[in-house]
Amino acid sequence: MTPLDLGHRASRRWGERLIALLLFGCGIISVLTTVGIVVVLVTESAGFFREIPIAEFLTGTRWSPMYSEQHFGILPLLNGTLLIAAGSMLIALPVGLTSAIYLSEYASPKVRAAIKPILEILAGIPTVVYGYFALTFITPLLRTAFPGTGIFNAASGAIVVGIMIIPMIASLSEDALNAVPLSLREAAYGLGATQFEVSTRVVVPAALSGIVASFILAISRAIGETMAVTLAAGATPKMTLNFLESIQTMTAYIVQVSLGETPHGTLEYRTIFAVGLVLFFITLAMNLLGQQFTRRFREVYE
Amino acid sequence: MSGERFRPARDRRRRVGAIFRMVCLVSIGFSMLVLAILLVDVARDGLHWLSWDFLARYPSRIPERAGIKSAILGSLWMMGLTAAISFPLGVGAAIYLEEYAPRNWLTRLLQTNIGNLAGVPSIVYGILGLAIFVRFFGFGRSLLAGAATLALLVLPVVIVASQEALKAVPSSLREASYGLGATKWQTIRHHVLPMALPGILTGMILSLSRAIGETAPLIMIGALTFIAFSPTSPMDPFTVLPIQIFNWTSKPQAEFHDLAAGAIIVLLVVLLVMNTGAILLRNKFQKRF
């Protein structure tokens, strides 16, 4: 038998402390990432805002940093982004929510087990593939249905982004619906309600904050979506509500500049940080709001 | 109470219910239909390009001679490096949060922050990677800069999945180990981690399958679209499959679109293999405790 190695306790303790410190270091990386994002966006944008007043940036209705007559108003890019977000939600909200209701309230366990992996596959397809799909399938379809539609148009981008976020809304909303206690459903059935009435007047209202959270997170995702809208929606920043025209989103603009030859350090180049800052703050605000709703929902049922 | 005023209208209510049920079913069907159309569309355009030559050739301006060798090699390098960076950091952070962290404001901040990072658009990570890894650290437009960026991008997923796996290890196991005189780290290293490893690996594979499809952040850090050589070190310039797909899709000629479809098939097959592996791993070890 080997004797107990008690003499090394002190060194073991040092080792333990070192390891705890190392692990803490790993944990702090995520905070450093957030700090890094904010610092990079703010410092690089500061150079931009020294030359372009913030008011002009936020209220200008023309965006043309690459033309000889430069304008730096972000509203056209914001317009494009919101057009895509609104259009995609028009598809993803109803389809996602009714899918969630079906999965949670109607489908048998077997059907659910078959459908959920398919939704996971849809959620796992890379966005550039959706971009390809939009450009080579949806756009030609739209151009047949509405002659005069441009090769690049907001509708195609919005449709494909909508398809992309259906699984997200379906799965988050389904979680919310599943968390509603069975007793609520049983009480409603006991009062003579049909399955439809139980689903839409008891379960959905009871899960509402969770459902709203899924909508908000999905909008945030649509706003940050990049590749599909870069490929399908075009590169024409403009103020329009016409889905059949070419537009440009904030994300697509950032890609356009980084693909181009714009030299580092110029005012034109710094625009991507200013646009990135706006994008970051919008999505951050929506995510925080979404988390707020999720938390409220959890407080009620968990 | 008069019997006349109570009208259950059961038939009408049932009919409305049946219609609603149909609407829900159509919604679910819509997603499946779209998936089917997407797969058929890609297969129809791209299948006839698939050949060993397509996999073994470098990109070319002539569609008939173009291939995806550099993109495949780039993606493999990218996966390996991303895993090598994000695995230790992510698992380390998860161990800290689950096993070491005191319940205080700092831990809450860490946890909230991880949740928020998961919602940051990937292109913003690209901007971060461009400023920090490409310029500040001087990695240049290299594989290493891309992998470091993607590692930060998938870190929240790795951390949360690893946390779940660690949580699933029963505390009786830890107590038994402490009872025998093991230190905290010995307990984690020899008992908790091995038990949690399948769950951690599943999360790791799923996060890598997200990383392999990412395009926007790599465009930001300056991945090139035309690479006619094989990368040999982490400091080499690179392209990856999604960027090759983006590049071909954004060309106006239909031949290049078909090439893109061919590359998409390869990418989807790789994703399918990775996800199947993750699911098998999960099913194999799911019922251990």
Interface residues (C-beta under 8 A of the other chain):
Chain A: R12 R13 G15 E16 I19 A20 L22 L23 F24 G25 C26 G27 I28 I29 S30 V31 T33 T34 G36 I37 V40 L41 E44 P94 V95 G96 T98 S99 I101 Y102 L103 Y106 I115 I118 L119 I121 L122 G124 I125 P126 T127 V128 V129 Y130 G131 Y132 F133 L135 T136 F137 I163 I166 P167 A170 G192 T194 Q195 F196 E197 S199 T200 L217 S220 R221 I223 G224 E225 T226 M227 T230 L231 T251 I254 V255 S258 L259 H264 I272 F273 G276 L279 F280 T283 L284 M286 N287 L288 G290 Q291
Chain B: P8 R10 R13 R14 V16 G17 F20 R21 V23 C24 L25 S27 I28 F30 S31 M32 V34 L35 I37 L38 D41 V42 D45 P88 L89 G90 V91 G92 A93 I95 Y96 L97 Y100 A101 L109 L110 T112 N113 I114 G115 N116 L117 G119 V120 P121 S122 I123 V124 Y125 G126 I127 L128 L130 A131 I132 R135 L152 L155 P156 I159 T183 K184 W185 S209 R210 I212 G213 E214 T215 A216 I219 M220 G222 P242 I245 F246 T249 S250 H257 A260 A261 I264 L267 L268 L271 N275
